[in-house]
Amino acid sequence: MRRRKHGHFSVLYGRAPGIEHGEATVEMATSAQYAAPVERAPLSARISWMLFDWSVQPFYTLILTFLFAPYFANVVVGNGPKGQSMWGFGAAVAGILIAVGSPFLGAFADGRGHRKPWIALFSVILAVAMTSLWIATPSAPPATIYLVLLAFVCATVSAEYTAVFTNAFMPSLVPQGELGRLSGAGWACGYFGGLASLFLVAGLIVPVGDTGETLLGFSPLFALDTASREGDRIVGPLSAVWYLVFMIPFFLFVPDIGQKRMHDGRPATAELWDTIRSLPHNRDMLLFLAARMIYTDGLTAIFTFGGIYGASVFGWGPLELGLFGIILTLVGAFGALIGGWIDDWISAKFVIVAALLILIVAAFGILSVDAGHVLYFMDVEPKAPGSAPFSSIGERVFLAFAVIVGIVSAPVQASSRSLLARLAPPDKITQYFGLFAFSGKVTAFLAPLLVALVTAATHSQRLGMSAILLFLVAGIVLMLPVRAPAREA
């Protein structure tokens, strides 16, 4: 495996951590995981591990994004703004539970046996919670609405807790020089799983509108009652079945080597506190977690407000927004695969920093487009009312920059996962992935809040969206001093 070790390239590409005063113990422990190279697990194990991303993605695609969340707000609650607010509060509660619980859960699991029982436990909770969404009937009574919200919170928390444990398997499946490809392929697998589940549900099962036909013009595979909106409600049970079926290979083929180490009778909370107190001496891990916390906020805000900005500028409806989401998902899948290869060839740090720089350029490009201009100053014809999707010049320029965002955003996330797997000591890998989950949730409100404040103060969506750039720049600044571990040849 080639890597650059000398000259100015080491600042960006990463170099082996040195042993400096005050951090020798931590650095040696972090590097110890590479003393005994890991053998590549069988192909069946690696594919089965990647199938977790495929299995869980319908929860994010069908329930959280495209189908169930809008149905809940507009039909179950019967009031769009109120329903959106209730869903948002549920998401906030789930985010707090994920941020607080993940590190403690990881600390308790590390060194105390196998991880698969934890995955099985949270998989059952996730499947039951998704299935429970079936009770979300139109204009449901308040008790039912709160039960649906409870199921949504339980499902969200269980999905993220399960990811903490499945991510911890990464260093045992491939040598560290292949972690980038493994993580990128898993991320891409998740994207393709989301598209496949969306095709299955929207294209073959759920009728659209009053025609009684699916989005692809077929008769639904199942006879579903439109009056009680069974087509929308079945999304939860179908996602649960999908998850359980495609998780079977994980439990059959992914090796789960039980971890045992001495705990001196101390509780897991004490071990976690020791890890947190040691972070100031492990500067690379601390800087990385802080950087990820900030640039993840920016990434989340881009995807949260990007569609809103496009819909506002061009008057996009559900068709355009759906196509927009599908296009970004497709390019994101291929971006994850390419980023994983670059991750192993150069370094995860290089992928993250380069992708964030490209994201900044693409964000400037997106903000350069409004109804009558592209690149800030070039006049173009506005989109004609009733015209075909993406038929105007402004839409095409907007879409081109958005595609760039889609391509590079997936590698940022996939390489963040692989870098954590390289930096974390092997005997604490699960609790570090718990801290990884914490870093992705603890400040998730900051970027949307700043966008909202700037937009309200300036009465400009463009200026409001520009606040996201601060998070991307800050993420780069914090990532630059991070020193990647030594790579295997």
C-alpha positions, 0 to 999 in steps of 0.5 A, a space after each residue: 500500500 503506497 503512502 506519502 510519508 515525507 514533505 508537506 504532503 504529510 500534513 494532509 495525507 496523514 502520518 504515523 503518530 509520534 510519541 510525545 510528552 504526555 501522550 505516550 501511553 495513549 499513542 502506544 495503545 492506539 498503535 498497538 492494534 496494528 502490531 498484529 495484522 488482521 487477516 482478511 475475513 471470508 468474503 461471505 463475512 464481509 458481504 454479510 457485514 455490509 448487508 447491515 447498511 442495506 438492511 437498516 436503510 429502508 428505515 431512513 429512506 421510507 420512514 424518516 424521509 420519503 413516505 411515512 414522515 410526511 404521512 404522519 404529519 399531514 394525515 395522522 395528525 391532520 395538521 402539517 405544521 403541528 405534525 412536523 413539530 411533533 415529529 421534530 420533537 420526537 427526533 430531538 428526543 431520539 437524538 438526545 438518547 443516542 448521544 447520551 446512551 451510545 458511549 455508555 453502551 459501548 463502554 459496557 459492551 467492550 471486553 465483556 463478551 460477544 457483541 451479537 447479543 446486543 445487536 440481536 436485542 436492539 434488532 428486535 426492538 427496532 423491528 417491533 417498533 417499525 411494525 408498530 407504525 401500522 397503528 398510525 391510522 388517519 386522524 388518529 386519537 391523541 393516544 395513538 399519535 403518542 404511541 406512534 411517536 414512541 415507536 418512532 423514537 424507539 426505532 431511531 434509537 435502536 437503529 443507531 445503537 445497532 450501528 455502534 455495535 456493527 461498526 465495531 466489527 470493522 477492524 476484525 474483518 479486514 487489515 487496516 489498509 482495507 478499512 476504507 473500501 470496506 466502509 465505502 462499500 457498506 455505505 454504498 450498499 446502504 444507498 442501493 438498499 434505500 433505492 431498492 426498498 423505495 422501488 419495491 414500495 412506491 413502484 410495486 406495492 403502494 397505490 398513488 393518488 386516486 388511480 389505484 396504481 403504483 408510481 410505475 403504473 402497476 396494480 399493487 401486489 397486495 390489496 390495500 384499503 385506501 380509505 384507512 391508508 394501509 398503503 402508507 401504514 404498511 411501510 413500517 411492517 415492510 421495513 421490519 420484514 426487510 430488516 430481519 430478512 437481510 440481517 440473517 447473513 450477518 448473524 450467520 457469517 460475521 465472526 463474533 470473537 468474544 472479548 475478555 479483559 480485566 475490569 478490576 471490578 470497576 463499572 463501565 461508567 468508570 471505564 468510560 470516564 477514564 477514556 473521556 479524561 484521556 482524550 486531551 492526551 490523545 490529540 488526534 482522536 480528540 481533534 477528529 471527534 470535534 471536527 466530525 461533530 462540526 462538519 456533520 452538522 454542516 452536512 446534515 443542514 445541507 441535506 435538510 435545507 437543500 431541497 427546501 431551497 430548490 423547492 422555493 427557488 423553482 417551485 418544485 413539487 413532490 415529483 421534482 423533489 423525489 427525482 432530486 432525492 433519487 439522483 443524489 442517492 445514486 451518485 452518493 452510492 458511487 461516490 462512497 465506492 470511489 471514496 473508499 478506494 481513495 481512502 485506502 490508497 492515500 488516507 481517510 483524512 485526505 478523503 475527508 478534507 478534500 471532500 469538504 473542500 469540494 463541498 464548499 465549492 459546490 455549496 457556493 455554486 448552489 447558492 449562486 442560483 436563483 430564479 433568474 440567475 446562475 453563478 450569481 450574475 448570469 441572467 437566465 430565463 426563469 422556470 416556466 410554470 408547468 414545465 418538465 422537471 429540470 427543464 430550465 437552465 437554472 434548475 440544471 445548474 443547481 442540479 449539477 452542483 447538487 450532484 457534486 454535493 451528493 458525490 462527495 458527501 458519502 465519502 466524508 461519512 464513510 471515511 469518518 467511520 474508517 478513520 475512527 476504526 483506525 484510531 481507536 484502540 481495539 479493546 475499546 473499539 465499541 465505546 469509541 464508536 459510541 463516542 463517534 455516535 455522540 459526536 454526530 448527535 450532540 450538536 446536531 441542532 446548531 447548524 439548522 439553528 444558525 441557518 434559521 437565525 440568519 434567514 430570519 435576520 436577513 430575510 434571505 434564504 441564500 444568506 441563511 444557507 451560507 451559514 452552513 459554510 462556517 461548519 465545513 470550514 471549521 471542520 477542515 481546520 480541526 481535521 488538518 492537525 489530525 495525524 492518521 495512524 501508520 498504514 500497512 504496506 
